[in-house]
C-alpha cells in the first residue's frame, strides 16, 4: 500500500474544533464495512470528498439511498465470500466496522461468531490478496473486569460475553496476519462510543437512551446503582482515530480508543437532564448481567504512536447531538 495518500495530519488535529478532522489529500480506494452504522456512516461522510468510497452493508435498518450519492454500494452480508471479494477488489484501505452487538451475541452466540470472528478472518484473507491495509474495530469488551484503571493494552483479557471473545479472536487474527503475512493491520479497541446516528435502537448506547428519555420527558432509567464508571467517547473522536490509523507506520498493533476521562452513569444522567433542560426523574432497576464496574481507557499508546488526542467532552458531545 502506498503511504500518505489518505493524509491525516495529527499535528493540526488538536488545534481544530471537534467538528473538524485531520486534513486529507485523499485519492485512495476505501472500503467501509458496516457503513450504515454509527462509526461507519460518520467515516463515510468524512472520506467521500477526497476518496473513492465503497460500502458493504446489509442495510437491514437503513436505506442505501441515505448514503452520499457518489458512494459505491455493495449490498450484502460480510459472511458472504462473494460479497467480500466484490467489496475488496482493488481497495487500498478497509475500515472494518461490521459487527453484531453484545446483546445479540449472548442471544445468538453461533451467529454472532460467524459475523464477528469468522467473517473477519475471511476479510483478512481478501485484504492480504489485495495488499491493502485493514483498520479493525475491536472493543474494550475484550478486557472484562478491570484489574487496574485506567486499562492499557497489556491488561489481562477476560471477556464476559461471546461478543468479547469474538472481538478478542479478531483482534488476535489481525496481529497474526501482520506478523505472519506482513499485512498492514491496525486494531482499535473502542470504549463506549456514542453519537447522533444510530440505526438500531437495540444497539444504542446509554447516552442515546438517556437523551431520548429526557427529550420525551420520561424517567431516565439506570440499571444498578449508577456508580458504574465508563469512558464515553464521541464518534467524531473515534473517526479521528480511524483516519490516523489508516496512515500510521505503527502497524500490527492494537490501540485503545477512548478519552481517558471517567463518567459515572449517575453523573451522565444528570448531565443529560441539564443539557436538555428536563425535570424528569431518575429511576433505578436491577443491574445488567455481565456488567463491569469501571471501564476507563489509557489512550497514551495511541497518542504516542499516531497523535490521537480526543477533544470532545461529554458535555460538548451531548450538545452536538442536540444540534445535529
C-alpha positions in Angstrom: 0.0 0.0 0.0 1.4 3.4 -0.9 1.9 5.6 2.2 0.4 9.1 2.6 -2.5 9.1 0.2 -5.0 9.2 2.9 -3.2 12.0 4.7 -4.1 12.7 8.4 -2.1 15.5 9.9 -2.1 14.7 13.6 -0.3 17.9 14.5 -3.2 20.0 13.3 -5.8 17.8 14.9 -5.6 19.3 18.4 -5.8 22.8 17.0 -9.2 22.2 15.4 -12.7 22.2 16.8 -14.4 18.9 17.4 -16.4 19.4 14.2 -13.2 19.1 12.1 -11.0 16.2 11.1 -7.3 15.9 10.1 -6.9 17.3 6.6 -6.6 14.6 3.8 -5.1 14.6 0.3 -7.3 11.6 -0.5 -7.0 9.6 -3.7 -7.5 6.2 -2.3 -10.0 3.4 -2.8 -11.5 2.8 0.6 -14.0 0.2 1.8 -16.1 0.7 4.9 -17.9 -2.5 6.1 -20.9 -1.8 8.3 -21.1 1.6 6.6 -24.7 2.2 7.7 -23.8 2.1 11.4 -22.7 4.8 13.7 -19.0 4.9 13.1 -19.2 3.6 9.6 -21.6 6.3 8.4 -19.6 9.1 10.0 -16.4 7.7 8.4 -18.1 7.7 5.0 -19.2 11.3 5.3 -15.6 12.3 6.2 -13.9 10.2 3.5 -16.2 10.8 0.5 -14.9 14.3 -0.6 -11.4 13.1 -1.2 -11.5 9.3 -1.8 -13.3 6.6 -3.8 -15.5 5.1 -1.1 -17.2 1.7 -1.3 -19.6 0.4 1.4 -20.5 -3.1 2.3 -23.6 -3.4 4.5 -26.8 -5.5 4.6 -28.9 -2.3 5.1 -31.5 -4.0 7.2 -32.0 -1.0 9.4 -31.3 1.9 6.9 -31.8 2.6 3.3 -28.8 2.8 0.9 -30.3 6.0 -0.5 -29.4 7.7 2.7 -25.7 7.5 1.9 -23.9 10.1 -0.3 -24.7 9.7 -3.9 -21.1 9.1 -5.0 -20.6 6.1 -2.7 -20.3 2.7 -4.4 -22.6 0.3 -2.6 -22.2 -3.4 -2.2 -25.4 -4.6 -0.5 -24.8 -7.9 1.2 -23.6 -9.9 4.2 -20.0 -9.9 5.4 -20.4 -13.7 5.8 -20.8 -14.0 2.0 -17.4 -14.6 0.5 -18.6 -13.4 -2.9 -19.6 -10.1 -1.4 -16.3 -9.8 0.3 -14.5 -10.4 -3.0 -16.5 -7.8 -4.8 -16.2 -5.2 -2.0 -12.4 -5.6 -1.5 -11.5 -5.7 -5.2 -8.8 -3.0 -5.8 -9.1 -1.3 -2.4 -6.2 0.4 -0.6 -7.7 0.6 2.9 -10.5 -1.3 4.6 -12.2 0.1 7.7 -13.9 -2.9 9.2 -16.8 -1.7 11.3 -19.4 -4.5 10.7 -20.3 -6.5 13.8 -23.1 -7.7 15.9 -24.0 -6.3 19.4 -23.2 -7.6 22.8 -26.8 -8.5 23.4 -27.1 -10.3 20.1 -24.0 -12.3 20.9 -25.5 -13.6 24.2 -28.8 -14.5 22.5 -27.2 -15.9 19.3 -23.6 -16.8 20.0 -23.0 -19.0 16.9 -24.5 -16.5 14.5 -22.5 -13.8 16.2 -19.4 -15.8 15.9 -19.9 -16.1 12.2 -20.2 -12.3 11.9 -17.7 -11.0 14.4 -15.0 -13.7 14.1 -15.2 -15.9 11.0 -16.1 -13.0 8.7 -13.1 -11.0 9.9 -10.8 -13.9 9.2 -12.3 -14.2 5.7 -11.9 -10.4 5.2 -8.2 -10.6 6.3 -7.6 -13.1 3.5 -9.1 -10.8 0.9 -7.1 -7.9 2.4 -3.9 -9.9 2.1 -4.6 -10.7 -1.6 -5.2 -7.0 -2.3 -2.1 -5.9 -0.4 -4.4 -3.4 1.4 -4.4 -2.1 5.0 -7.1 -3.2 7.5 -8.2 -0.9 10.3 -10.2 -3.2 12.6 -12.8 -2.1 15.1 -12.2 -4.1 18.2 -13.7 -3.4 21.7 -13.0 -2.8 25.3 -15.2 -5.8 25.9 -12.1 -8.0 25.4 -10.7 -6.9 28.8 -13.5 -7.8 31.1 -13.4 -6.6 34.7 -10.6 -4.1 35.3 -7.7 -5.3 37.4 -6.3 -1.8 37.3 -7.6 1.5 36.0 -7.1 3.1 33.5 -6.8 0.0 31.3 -3.9 -0.1 29.0 -3.4 -2.5 26.0 -1.4 -5.0 28.1 -4.2 -5.6 30.6 -5.4 -9.1 31.2 -8.0 -10.3 28.6 -11.0 -11.9 30.3 -14.1 -11.2 28.2 -17.5 -11.8 29.8 -19.6 -12.2 26.7 -19.4 -14.1 23.4 -19.0 -10.7 21.7 -15.9 -10.0 23.8 -14.4 -13.4 23.0 -15.1 -12.9 19.3 -13.6 -9.5 19.2 -10.6 -10.8 21.0 -10.2 -13.5 18.4 -10.5 -11.0 15.6 -8.0 -8.7 17.4 -5.5 -11.6 17.5 -6.1 -12.6 13.9 -5.2 -9.1 12.8 -2.0 -9.2 14.8 -1.2 -12.6 13.4 -1.8 -11.6 9.8 0.7 -8.8 10.2 3.3 -11.0 11.9 2.9 -14.0 9.6 2.0 -12.4 6.3 3.1 -8.8 6.5 -0.5 -7.4 6.2 -0.8 -3.9 7.4 -3.3 -4.1 10.3 -4.2 -1.6 13.0 -6.7 -2.6 15.7 -8.7 0.0 17.5 -10.3 -1.1 20.8 -13.3 1.2 21.2 -14.6 2.0 24.6 -18.2 3.4 25.0 -18.9 5.0 21.6 -21.9 7.4 21.3 -23.2 9.8 18.7 -26.2 11.1 16.9 -26.6 8.5 14.1 -27.6 5.0 15.3 -29.8 2.9 13.0 -30.8 0.3 15.6 -32.2 1.2 19.0 -31.2 -2.2 20.4 -27.6 -1.1 19.9 -27.9 2.4 21.2 -25.6 3.5 23.9 -26.9 4.6 27.3 -26.1 8.1 26.2 -28.6 7.9 23.3 -31.2 6.2 25.6 -30.9 8.9 28.3 -31.1 11.6 25.7 -34.2 10.2 24.1 -35.9 9.7 27.5 -35.1 13.3 28.6 -36.4 14.7 25.3 -39.6 12.7 25.7 -40.0 13.8 29.3 -39.9 10.3 30.6 -37.9 9.0 33.6 -34.2 8.2 33.0 -33.7 4.5 33.8 -30.4 3.5 35.4 -29.5 -0.2 35.7 -28.0 -0.8 39.1 -26.6 1.9 41.4 -25.4 4.3 38.8 -21.9 4.4 40.3 -20.5 2.4 37.4 -18.0 4.5 35.5 -17.5 4.4 31.8 -15.3 6.1 29.2 -17.7 7.7 26.8 -16.0 8.6 23.5 -17.8 10.6 20.9 -18.0 9.2 17.3 -16.0 12.1 16.0 -13.0 11.2 18.1 -13.4 7.6 17.0 -13.4 8.7 13.4 -10.2 10.7 14.1 -8.6 7.6 15.5 -9.6 5.6 12.3 -8.2 8.3 10.0 -4.9 8.4 11.9 -4.7 4.6 11.9 -5.1 4.5 8.2 -1.6 6.0 7.7 0.4 5.3 10.8 3.6 3.4 10.3 3.0 1.6 13.6 1.1 -1.3 12.2 0.5 -4.8 13.7 -0.5 -3.2 16.9 -3.7 -2.6 18.9 -4.7 0.7 20.4 -7.4 1.8 22.9 -9.8 4.5 21.7 -11.5 6.4 24.5 -11.0 9.7 26.3 -9.2 8.7 29.5 -12.0 10.5 31.4 -14.4 8.5 33.5 -18.1 9.4 33.8 -20.4 7.6 36.2 -23.8 6.6 34.9 -25.4 8.7 37.6 -23.4 11.8 36.5 -24.2 11.1 32.9 -27.9 11.1 33.7 -27.6 14.5 35.5 -25.6 15.9 32.6 -28.2 14.8 30.1 -31.0 16.3 32.1 -29.1 19.6 32.4 -28.3 19.8 28.7 -31.9 19.1 27.7 -33.4 21.3 30.4 -35.6 18.4 31.6 -37.0 18.0 35.1 -37.6 14.2 34.6 -36.8 11.9 37.4 -34.1 9.2 37.5 -35.2 5.7 38.5 -33.1 2.6 39.2 -33.7 -1.0 38.0 -31.7 -4.2 38.5 -28.2 -4.2 37.3 -27.4 -5.8 33.9 -25.7 -9.2 33.8 -22.1 -9.3 32.8 -21.6 -5.6 33.5 -18.3 -4.3 34.8 -18.0 -1.6 37.5 -15.4 0.5 35.7 -14.1 0.7 32.1 -11.6 3.5 31.5 -9.1 3.7 28.7 -5.5 4.5 28.9 -5.0 6.2 25.4 -1.3 7.0 25.8 -0.2 4.3 23.3 -2.4 5.8 20.5 -1.3 9.3 21.5 2.4 8.4 21.3 2.1 6.3 18.1 0.0 8.5 15.9 -1.1 11.6 17.7 -4.6 10.5 18.8 -5.9 13.2 21.1 -9.6 13.1 22.0 -11.2 16.5 22.1 -14.9 16.0 22.6 -16.1 16.3 26.2 -19.2 14.6 27.3 -20.9 18.0 27.6 -19.8 19.0 24.1 -20.8 15.6 22.7 -24.3 15.9 24.2 -24.8 19.4 22.9 -23.6 18.4 19.4 -26.2 15.5 19.4 -28.9 18.0 20.1 -27.8 20.3 17.3 -27.5 17.6 14.6 
